[in-house]
Amino acid sequence: MIEYVIKVLFLLVAFLSSLFLLARYGSRLRIGDLKKEKGLRKIDTVHLGYKRFLSLVEYEDRVFLIGVGEREISLLSAWKKGEN
């Protein structure tokens, strides 16, 4: 009988600990927010050679075309999402 009570208490503590961790760190998992991405999102990259590439990056409602070389990064173009 005492073993049964100890098992139930152990499971209860494990369950409550899981709920606490989910409540505390659940926002980092983006549960329910999968369609809304925030921050930078790389759309595409074209490699031009050794340590040189063009990258299309999206941030919120803006799109940026960035050129990256061996020692420099340049903003080549920027536009609002949905513009021609």
C-alpha positions in Angstrom: 0.0 0.0 0.0 2.8 2.5 0.9 4.5 1.7 -2.4 1.3 2.7 -4.3 1.1 6.0 -2.4 4.8 6.8 -3.2 4.2 6.0 -6.9 1.2 8.3 -7.0 3.0 11.1 -5.2 6.0 10.7 -7.6 3.7 10.9 -10.7 1.9 13.9 -9.2 5.2 15.8 -8.6 6.4 14.9 -12.1 3.1 16.1 -13.7 3.1 19.4 -11.8 6.8 19.9 -12.6 6.0 19.4 -16.3 3.1 21.9 -16.1 5.4 24.4 -14.4 8.1 24.1 -17.1 5.6 24.3 -19.9 4.1 27.5 -18.4 7.5 29.0 -17.9 9.2 28.1 -21.2 6.2 27.4 -23.4 6.4 30.8 -25.1 9.8 29.9 -26.5 8.2 26.9 -28.2 5.8 29.1 -30.1 2.9 26.9 -29.4 -0.1 28.2 -31.3 2.0 30.8 -33.1 3.4 28.7 -35.9 2.1 30.8 -38.7 3.3 34.1 -37.3 7.1 34.2 -37.6 8.9 37.1 -36.2 12.3 38.3 -36.9 14.5 37.7 -39.9 13.7 35.0 -42.4 16.1 34.0 -45.2 14.1 33.6 -48.4 16.9 32.5 -50.8 20.6 32.6 -51.3 22.7 32.5 -54.5 26.4 31.6 -54.1 28.6 33.6 -56.5 31.9 32.2 -55.6 34.3 31.7 -52.7 32.8 33.7 -49.7 30.5 35.7 -52.0 26.7 35.4 -52.3 23.5 37.3 -52.7 20.8 36.7 -50.1 17.1 37.7 -50.1 16.0 38.4 -46.5 12.6 39.2 -45.1 11.9 41.3 -42.0 8.3 42.0 -41.0 6.8 43.6 -44.1 10.1 44.4 -45.8 12.4 42.5 -48.2 16.1 43.1 -48.5 18.6 42.0 -51.2 22.0 41.8 -49.5 25.3 41.2 -51.2 28.0 39.6 -49.1 31.7 39.5 -50.1 34.8 38.3 -48.3 35.1 41.5 -46.3 32.0 43.5 -46.8 28.2 43.4 -46.7 26.1 45.7 -48.9 22.4 46.4 -49.1 21.6 46.3 -52.8 17.9 46.8 -52.7 14.9 47.0 -50.3 11.2 47.1 -50.8 7.9 46.5 -49.0 6.4 43.1 -49.3 3.8 43.0 -52.0 5.3 45.9 -54.0 6.4 45.3 -57.6 
